[in-house]
């Protein structure tokens, strides 16, 4: 568990990444870079080194998620005027969209400390008890991967987040004694990529349940431009648009691509990043114009070439590409579905005409459309 004081000069109190934190490396081996290093929305070690310096401090600096920003702005303003803690907040959505950043922004806006931990880190009752007893009035408690809380930890949290008390039990058998201790009013912020795995009892205790959506190209362009400015990258509008278009609607990936393009430009001796430099750099890292990498294209190729475009079950598809079904559903599918390359149907996954066009394949349009219409009429998912 990490306690981070809110500090406008240093968001989250983390050590800032200096100019030497990221060194340009020759991109000759970039084509062999794994997905986890480039297009995975999961936070990598290199992301952690620089993200603290890139994170906005205030809501006015936060780009995108307009509806959530508007709601939080009103609630934070009202809570601050009353001198109360903000109601509990649950953020859910795909990784890399800014759930942790929003937690820091809320703490900064409320002028509070933020205590950071994860669901798997709260295994035993003493973990919960030790954590909540460090809280002060108005503090923010951020639990990442909250869907992975153990049942014991979750039940201990119920009275803490609802009545601001915690029940301590001592002794055994007939000597068992229960003591209820009051807690200061605090704000719990939970973050998860698997909202369906959170129990209804826990979800109902949050005052705000907010889904973070993928970003459009205009919003990502603003993020790319801001990141390039902070990192000292000289980039024109055409270069910004190229990176934003391949950022998969995810700020974390877009920021990572900015760093990769910066390294490529420095290695090639290019003083300014334009569309040609950005395209050449991302092509080197096997990120195509639609933001798909080698694994995405391979999944589509297998779906079309090996299974005639589908339908094919998720387990079969996962086994064919050598991944587990959870990884396919959580990592690969969301973006491919968002971009309209595959569709979930009751009988399995189906490649859309857009997937055929992207891979320059001839689509069996009549049969494909009939299958998809039939699946839609049946309703549901496999």
C-alpha positions as CSV (number, residue, x, y, z in Angstrom):
1,X,0.0,0.0,0.0
2,X,1.3,3.4,-1.0
3,X,0.4,6.7,0.6
4,X,0.9,9.6,-1.7
5,X,0.4,13.2,-0.6
6,X,-1.4,15.5,-3.0
7,X,1.0,18.1,-4.4
8,X,0.2,20.3,-7.3
9,X,3.9,20.7,-8.0
10,X,4.5,16.9,-8.1
11,X,1.3,14.9,-8.8
12,X,0.9,12.0,-6.4
13,X,4.2,12.8,-4.7
14,X,6.1,10.5,-7.0
15,X,9.6,11.1,-8.2
16,X,9.5,12.9,-11.5
17,X,11.1,11.2,-14.5
18,X,14.1,13.3,-15.6
19,X,15.4,13.9,-19.1
20,X,17.6,10.8,-18.8
21,X,14.8,8.5,-17.8
22,X,14.1,7.6,-21.4
23,X,17.1,7.0,-23.7
24,X,16.6,6.5,-27.4
25,X,17.5,3.0,-28.5
26,X,18.2,1.8,-32.0
27,X,14.9,0.6,-33.4
28,X,16.5,-2.1,-35.4
29,X,15.0,-4.7,-33.1
30,X,11.7,-2.9,-32.8
31,X,9.9,-5.4,-35.1
32,X,10.6,-8.0,-32.4
33,X,9.1,-6.0,-29.6
34,X,6.3,-7.7,-27.8
35,X,2.8,-6.5,-27.6
36,X,3.2,-5.7,-23.9
37,X,5.8,-3.1,-24.8
38,X,3.9,-1.4,-27.6
39,X,0.1,-1.8,-28.0
40,X,-0.9,-3.4,-24.7
41,X,-3.0,-1.0,-22.6
42,X,-1.5,-2.6,-19.4
43,X,0.9,-0.4,-17.6
44,X,4.5,-1.3,-18.2
45,X,7.7,-0.4,-16.3
46,X,8.6,2.2,-18.8
47,X,5.1,3.7,-18.5
48,X,5.5,4.1,-14.8
49,X,8.8,6.0,-15.2
50,X,7.2,8.8,-17.2
51,X,3.4,8.8,-16.6
52,X,3.7,10.7,-13.4
53,X,5.1,13.7,-15.3
54,X,2.5,13.4,-18.0
55,X,-0.6,13.1,-15.8
56,X,-2.8,16.2,-15.5
57,X,-3.2,17.7,-12.0
58,X,-6.6,19.3,-12.4
59,X,-9.9,18.6,-14.1
60,X,-9.4,21.5,-16.4
61,X,-6.2,19.9,-17.7
62,X,-7.8,16.4,-18.1
63,X,-8.6,15.7,-21.8
64,X,-11.6,13.7,-22.8
65,X,-14.4,11.9,-20.7
66,X,-16.4,15.1,-20.9
67,X,-19.5,13.6,-19.2
68,X,-17.6,12.2,-16.3
69,X,-15.6,15.5,-15.9
70,X,-18.8,17.5,-15.8
71,X,-20.3,15.3,-13.1
72,X,-17.2,15.2,-11.0
73,X,-16.7,19.0,-11.3
74,X,-20.2,19.7,-9.9
75,X,-19.9,17.1,-7.1
76,X,-16.4,18.1,-6.0
77,X,-17.5,21.8,-5.9
78,X,-20.5,21.0,-3.8
79,X,-18.7,18.7,-1.4
80,X,-15.9,21.2,-1.0
81,X,-18.4,24.0,-0.2
82,X,-20.0,21.8,2.5
83,X,-16.6,20.8,3.8
84,X,-17.4,17.1,3.3
85,X,-15.7,14.2,1.6
86,X,-16.7,13.3,-2.0
87,X,-19.1,10.4,-2.3
88,X,-17.4,7.0,-3.2
89,X,-16.6,6.6,-6.9
90,X,-16.2,3.5,-9.1
91,X,-14.4,3.8,-12.4
92,X,-14.6,0.9,-14.9
93,X,-13.5,0.4,-18.4
94,X,-10.6,-1.0,-20.5
95,X,-7.1,-0.4,-19.2
96,X,-5.2,2.7,-20.1
97,X,-8.1,5.2,-20.2
98,X,-7.2,7.2,-17.1
99,X,-8.8,5.7,-14.1
100,X,-5.8,6.1,-11.9
101,X,-5.2,9.6,-13.3
102,X,-8.8,10.6,-12.4
103,X,-8.2,9.4,-8.9
104,X,-5.2,11.6,-8.5
105,X,-7.1,14.5,-10.0
106,X,-9.9,14.1,-7.5
107,X,-7.5,14.1,-4.6
108,X,-5.8,17.2,-6.0
109,X,-9.2,19.0,-6.5
110,X,-10.2,18.1,-2.9
111,X,-6.8,19.0,-1.5
112,X,-6.5,15.6,0.1
113,X,-4.0,12.8,0.4
114,X,-4.4,9.7,-1.7
115,X,-3.7,6.2,-0.3
116,X,-3.1,3.7,-3.1
117,X,-3.4,-0.1,-2.9
118,X,-4.7,-2.9,-5.0
119,X,-7.4,-5.6,-4.5
120,X,-5.0,-8.5,-4.4
121,X,-2.9,-6.6,-1.8
122,X,-5.8,-6.7,0.7
123,X,-5.9,-10.4,1.5
124,X,-6.2,-10.5,5.3
125,X,-8.4,-8.6,7.8
126,X,-5.3,-6.9,9.2
127,X,-4.5,-5.5,5.8
128,X,-7.9,-3.7,5.7
129,X,-7.7,-2.6,9.4
130,X,-4.2,-1.3,9.0
131,X,-5.2,0.6,5.9
132,X,-8.3,2.3,7.1
133,X,-6.7,3.4,10.4
134,X,-4.2,5.5,8.5
135,X,-7.0,7.5,6.9
136,X,-7.7,11.1,7.9
137,X,-10.8,13.1,7.3
138,X,-11.3,13.8,3.6
139,X,-8.6,11.4,2.4
140,X,-8.9,9.4,-0.8
141,X,-8.5,5.7,-0.7
142,X,-7.8,4.3,-4.2
143,X,-8.1,0.5,-4.7
144,X,-7.1,-0.6,-8.2
145,X,-8.3,-4.0,-9.5
146,X,-11.1,-3.8,-6.9
147,X,-12.8,-6.8,-8.5
148,X,-10.0,-9.0,-7.1
149,X,-10.8,-8.2,-3.5
150,X,-11.2,-11.3,-1.4
151,X,-14.6,-12.0,0.2
152,X,-13.3,-11.4,3.7
153,X,-11.8,-8.0,2.7
154,X,-14.9,-7.0,0.9
155,X,-17.2,-7.7,3.8
156,X,-14.9,-5.8,6.2
157,X,-15.1,-2.8,3.8
158,X,-18.9,-2.7,3.8
159,X,-19.3,-0.9,7.1
160,X,-16.2,1.2,6.5
161,X,-17.5,2.7,3.3
162,X,-21.2,2.9,4.3
163,X,-21.2,3.8,8.0
164,X,-17.5,4.8,8.4
165,X,-17.0,2.3,11.1
166,X,-15.0,-0.9,11.3
167,X,-15.7,-4.0,13.3
168,X,-12.8,-5.6,15.2
169,X,-13.2,-9.1,16.6
170,X,-11.0,-10.6,19.3
171,X,-10.9,-13.9,21.1
172,X,-12.3,-17.3,20.2
173,X,-15.3,-19.3,21.0
174,X,-17.4,-18.0,23.9
175,X,-14.7,-15.4,24.6
176,X,-15.2,-13.7,21.2
177,X,-15.7,-10.0,21.5
178,X,-16.7,-7.5,18.8
179,X,-15.8,-3.8,19.0
180,X,-16.9,-1.1,16.6
181,X,-14.5,1.7,15.9
182,X,-15.4,4.9,14.1
183,X,-13.5,6.1,11.1
184,X,-13.1,9.6,9.6
185,X,-15.2,10.3,6.5
186,X,-13.1,9.4,3.4
187,X,-13.7,8.8,-0.3
188,X,-13.2,5.4,-1.7
189,X,-12.3,5.3,-5.4
190,X,-12.3,1.8,-7.0
191,X,-11.0,1.0,-10.5
192,X,-11.6,-2.1,-12.5
193,X,-11.5,-3.5,-16.0
194,X,-14.0,-6.2,-15.1
195,X,-17.1,-4.5,-13.7
196,X,-19.1,-7.7,-14.0
197,X,-16.9,-9.4,-11.4
198,X,-17.8,-6.9,-8.7
199,X,-20.6,-8.1,-6.4
200,X,-23.8,-6.1,-6.5
201,X,-23.5,-5.4,-2.7
202,X,-20.2,-3.6,-3.3
203,X,-21.2,-1.8,-6.4
204,X,-24.4,-0.5,-4.8
205,X,-22.3,1.2,-2.1
206,X,-20.7,3.6,-4.6
207,X,-22.3,7.0,-5.1
208,X,-20.9,7.3,-8.7
209,X,-20.4,4.4,-11.1
210,X,-18.6,5.8,-14.2
211,X,-17.6,4.0,-17.3
212,X,-14.6,5.4,-19.1
213,X,-15.0,5.3,-22.9
214,X,-12.3,5.0,-25.7
215,X,-11.1,8.4,-26.9
216,X,-11.7,9.7,-30.4
217,X,-9.0,10.9,-32.7
218,X,-9.5,14.6,-31.8
219,X,-9.1,13.9,-28.1
220,X,-6.1,11.7,-28.7
221,X,-4.5,14.4,-30.9
222,X,-4.8,16.9,-28.0
223,X,-3.2,14.3,-25.6
224,X,-0.4,13.5,-28.1
225,X,0.3,17.2,-28.6
226,X,0.5,17.8,-24.8
227,X,2.7,14.8,-24.3
228,X,5.1,15.8,-27.0
229,X,5.3,19.3,-25.5
230,X,6.2,17.9,-22.1
231,X,8.8,15.5,-23.5
232,X,10.3,18.2,-25.7
233,X,9.4,16.6,-29.0
234,X,9.2,18.9,-32.0
235,X,6.2,17.5,-33.9
236,X,3.8,19.1,-36.5
237,X,0.1,18.6,-36.8
238,X,0.4,15.8,-39.5
239,X,2.7,13.8,-37.2
240,X,0.2,14.3,-34.3
241,X,-2.6,13.0,-36.4
242,X,-0.6,9.9,-37.5
243,X,0.2,8.9,-33.9
244,X,-3.4,9.7,-32.7
245,X,-4.9,7.5,-35.4
246,X,-2.8,4.6,-34.3
247,X,-3.3,5.1,-30.6
248,X,-6.2,2.6,-30.4
249,X,-8.3,5.2,-28.6
250,X,-6.2,4.8,-25.5
251,X,-4.1,7.6,-23.9
252,X,-1.5,5.2,-22.4
253,X,-0.8,3.7,-25.8
254,X,-0.8,7.1,-27.5
255,X,1.8,8.3,-25.0
256,X,3.9,5.2,-25.5
257,X,3.8,5.7,-29.3
258,X,5.0,9.3,-28.8
259,X,8.0,8.0,-26.9
260,X,8.8,5.4,-29.5
261,X,8.5,8.0,-32.4
262,X,10.8,10.3,-30.4
263,X,13.4,7.6,-30.0
264,X,13.1,6.7,-33.7
265,X,13.5,10.3,-34.8
266,X,16.5,10.9,-32.5
267,X,18.1,7.7,-33.8
268,X,17.6,8.7,-37.4
269,X,18.8,12.2,-36.7
270,X,15.4,13.9,-37.6
271,X,15.0,17.2,-35.7
272,X,11.3,17.4,-36.4
273,X,8.6,14.7,-36.5
274,X,6.2,15.0,-39.4
275,X,3.8,12.6,-41.0
276,X,6.5,10.8,-42.9
277,X,8.7,10.3,-39.8
278,X,5.8,9.2,-37.6
279,X,4.6,6.7,-40.2
280,X,8.0,5.3,-40.8
281,X,8.6,4.9,-37.1
282,X,5.3,3.2,-36.4
283,X,5.7,0.9,-39.4
284,X,9.0,-0.1,-38.0
285,X,7.3,-1.1,-34.8
286,X,4.7,-3.0,-36.9
287,X,1.8,-0.7,-35.9
288,X,-0.4,-0.2,-39.0
289,X,-2.5,2.7,-40.1
290,X,-5.6,1.3,-38.2
291,X,-3.6,0.8,-35.0
292,X,-3.4,-3.0,-35.4
293,X,-0.2,-4.9,-34.5
294,X,1.1,-8.2,-35.7
295,X,-1.0,-10.2,-33.2
296,X,-4.2,-8.4,-34.1
297,X,-3.7,-9.0,-37.8
298,X,-2.8,-12.7,-37.1
299,X,-6.0,-13.1,-35.2
300,X,-8.0,-11.7,-38.1
301,X,-6.1,-13.8,-40.6
302,X,-6.8,-17.0,-38.6
303,X,-10.5,-16.1,-38.3
304,X,-10.8,-15.5,-42.0
305,X,-8.3,-18.0,-43.5
306,X,-8.6,-20.9,-41.1
307,X,-12.3,-20.6,-40.2
308,X,-13.8,-19.0,-43.3
309,X,-14.6,-15.8,-41.4
310,X,-16.5,-17.6,-38.6
311,X,-18.5,-18.1,-36.6
312,X,-15.9,-19.7,-34.3
313,X,-16.0,-20.1,-30.5
314,X,-13.7,-17.9,-28.4
315,X,-11.9,-21.0,-26.8
316,X,-11.1,-22.4,-30.3
317,X,-9.9,-19.0,-31.5
318,X,-7.7,-18.5,-28.4
319,X,-6.2,-22.0,-28.7
320,X,-5.3,-21.4,-32.3
321,X,-3.4,-18.2,-31.6
322,X,-1.8,-19.7,-28.5
323,X,-3.5,-17.4,-25.9
324,X,-6.0,-18.1,-23.2
325,X,-9.6,-17.0,-23.8
326,X,-9.5,-14.3,-21.1
327,X,-6.6,-12.6,-22.8
328,X,-8.4,-12.6,-26.1
329,X,-11.5,-11.2,-24.6
330,X,-9.8,-8.6,-22.4
331,X,-6.8,-7.5,-24.6
332,X,-7.5,-8.2,-28.2
333,X,-11.2,-8.1,-28.7
334,X,-12.3,-4.8,-27.3
335,X,-10.4,-2.7,-29.9
336,X,-11.2,-5.1,-32.8
337,X,-14.9,-4.9,-31.9
338,X,-14.7,-1.1,-31.5
339,X,-13.2,-0.7,-34.9
340,X,-15.7,-3.0,-36.5
341,X,-13.3,-5.8,-37.5
342,X,-15.1,-8.6,-35.6
343,X,-18.5,-9.2,-34.2
344,X,-19.7,-11.3,-31.3
345,X,-22.6,-13.6,-32.2
346,X,-24.5,-16.4,-30.4
347,X,-22.5,-18.9,-32.5
348,X,-19.1,-17.3,-32.0
349,X,-16.9,-14.6,-33.4
350,X,-17.4,-13.5,-37.0
351,X,-15.1,-11.4,-39.2
352,X,-16.9,-8.3,-40.6
353,X,-16.5,-7.0,-44.2
354,X,-14.2,-4.4,-42.7
355,X,-11.8,-7.1,-41.6
356,X,-11.7,-8.5,-45.1
357,X,-11.0,-5.1,-46.6
358,X,-8.3,-4.4,-44.1
359,X,-6.5,-7.7,-45.0
360,X,-7.3,-7.2,-48.7
361,X,-9.3,-10.4,-48.8
362,X,-12.4,-11.0,-50.9
363,X,-15.4,-11.2,-48.6
364,X,-18.2,-13.7,-49.2
365,X,-20.6,-10.8,-48.7
366,X,-23.9,-12.5,-49.2
367,X,-23.3,-15.5,-47.0
368,X,-21.5,-13.4,-44.3
369,X,-24.4,-10.9,-44.1
370,X,-27.0,-13.7,-43.9
371,X,-25.1,-15.4,-41.1
372,X,-24.7,-12.1,-39.2
373,X,-28.4,-11.2,-39.6
374,X,-29.4,-14.6,-38.4
375,X,-27.2,-14.4,-35.4
376,X,-28.6,-10.9,-34.5
377,X,-32.1,-12.2,-34.8
378,X,-31.3,-15.0,-32.4
379,X,-29.8,-12.6,-29.9
380,X,-27.3,-13.2,-27.0
381,X,-23.6,-14.2,-27.0
382,X,-21.7,-17.5,-26.8
